[in-house]
């Protein structure tokens, strides 16, 4: 959701809040990409040591905090640094989400879960983009609140709300996933190969007169 809002209003935030030309959006996007690549590269190493569940919810919280900090910036150089930092947990989340879903989902529901997850993520992103655009252009369109050093405008307020939503989502994920019994699957459980499961589920075969007779032949006789 936070990334959807960022994609929608980032250009306007660059011009109104960072006070630089819109062409600098490409540099900021590249900085975010660098952070995402770094996060994806180290996701497996960090996840193996801290646990996928802890890594997942902590990544959401860190990404939300980074978006909160980004919403308060007013110049380009610190914005580049924060975008790199924000990209690291989000890139790591993309790398660890699949293995985590496979771990906490019952085996007979994995196919349906994976088939439903991507459309739901896309729908949430599209909804966030639509809501962010509507809020910034209508309800928050003329917002200009000053309280000491803090200045709230329409675009940074949407980023602020999005960051808070990501933090809340991370805290909620921590409670749900750590309490989920499937998140404690023993590491030494070896999945049974498909061929062995097929053999185990096949009907028993009986030796009669030097040849095998299965249940289907007996029922036909």
FENDACOR-V584072 format. One record per residue. N is the residue number from 1. PHI is phi as a letter, one per 30 degrees, with the letter a starting at -180 (none if undefined). OMEGA is omega as a letter, one per 30 degrees, with the letter a starting at -180 (NA if undefined). BURIAL is I if it has 16 or more other ideal C-beta (glycine too) atoms within 10 Angstrom, else O. Layout:
BEGIN
N PHI OMEGA BURIAL
N PHI OMEGA BURIAL
END
This chain:
BEGIN
1 none l I
2 d l I
3 d l I
4 d l I
5 d l I
6 d l I
7 d a O
8 d a I
9 c a I
10 d a I
11 e a O
12 d l I
13 d a I
14 d a I
15 d a O
16 d a O
17 c l I
18 d l I
19 h l O
20 b a O
21 d a O
22 d l O
23 d l O
24 d l I
25 e l I
26 d l O
27 d l O
28 d l I
29 d l O
30 d l O
31 d l I
32 d l I
33 d l O
34 d l I
35 d l I
36 d l I
37 d l O
38 d l I
39 d l I
40 d a I
41 d a O
42 c a O
43 d a I
44 d a O
45 d a O
46 d a I
47 d l I
48 d a O
49 c a O
50 c a O
51 j a O
52 d a I
53 d l I
54 d a I
55 d a I
56 d a I
57 d l I
58 d l I
59 d l I
60 d a I
61 d a I
62 d l I
63 d l I
64 d l I
65 d l I
66 d l I
67 d l I
68 d l I
69 d a I
70 d a I
71 d a I
72 c a I
73 d a I
74 b l O
75 b a O
76 d a O
77 e l O
78 d l O
79 d l I
80 d a I
81 d a O
82 d l I
83 d l I
84 d a I
85 d l I
86 d a I
87 d a I
88 d l I
89 d l I
90 d l I
91 d l I
92 d l I
93 d l I
94 d a O
95 d a I
96 c a I
97 d a I
98 e l O
99 e l O
100 d l I
101 d l O
102 d a O
103 d a O
104 c a I
105 c l I
106 e a O
107 e a O
108 d l O
109 c a O
110 d a O
111 d a O
112 d l O
113 d l O
114 d l O
115 d a O
116 d a O
117 d a O
118 d l O
119 d l O
120 d l O
121 d l O
122 d l O
123 d l O
124 d l O
125 d l I
126 d l O
127 d l O
128 d l I
129 d a I
130 d a O
131 d l I
132 d l I
133 d a I
134 d a O
135 d a I
136 d a I
137 c a O
138 b a O
139 d a O
140 c a I
141 e a O
142 c a O
143 d l O
144 a a O
145 c l O
146 b l O
147 b a O
148 i a O
149 d a O
150 c l O
151 b a O
152 c l I
153 c a I
154 d a I
155 d a I
156 d l I
157 d l I
158 d l I
159 d l I
160 d l I
161 d l I
162 d l I
163 d l I
164 d l I
165 d l I
166 d l I
167 d l I
168 d l O
169 d l I
170 d l I
171 d l O
172 d l O
173 d l I
174 d a I
175 d a O
176 d a O
177 d l I
178 d l O
179 c a O
180 d a O
181 d a O
182 d l O
183 d l I
184 c l O
185 d l O
186 d a O
187 d a O
188 d l O
189 d a O
190 c l O
191 d l O
192 d l O
193 e a O
194 d a O
195 d a O
196 d l O
197 d l O
198 d l O
199 d a O
200 d a O
201 c a O
202 d a O
203 d l O
204 d a O
205 c a O
206 c l O
207 d l O
208 b l O
209 i l O
210 i l O
211 b a O
212 d l O
213 b a O
214 c a O
215 d a O
216 d l O
217 d a O
218 d l O
219 d l O
220 d l O
221 d NA O
END
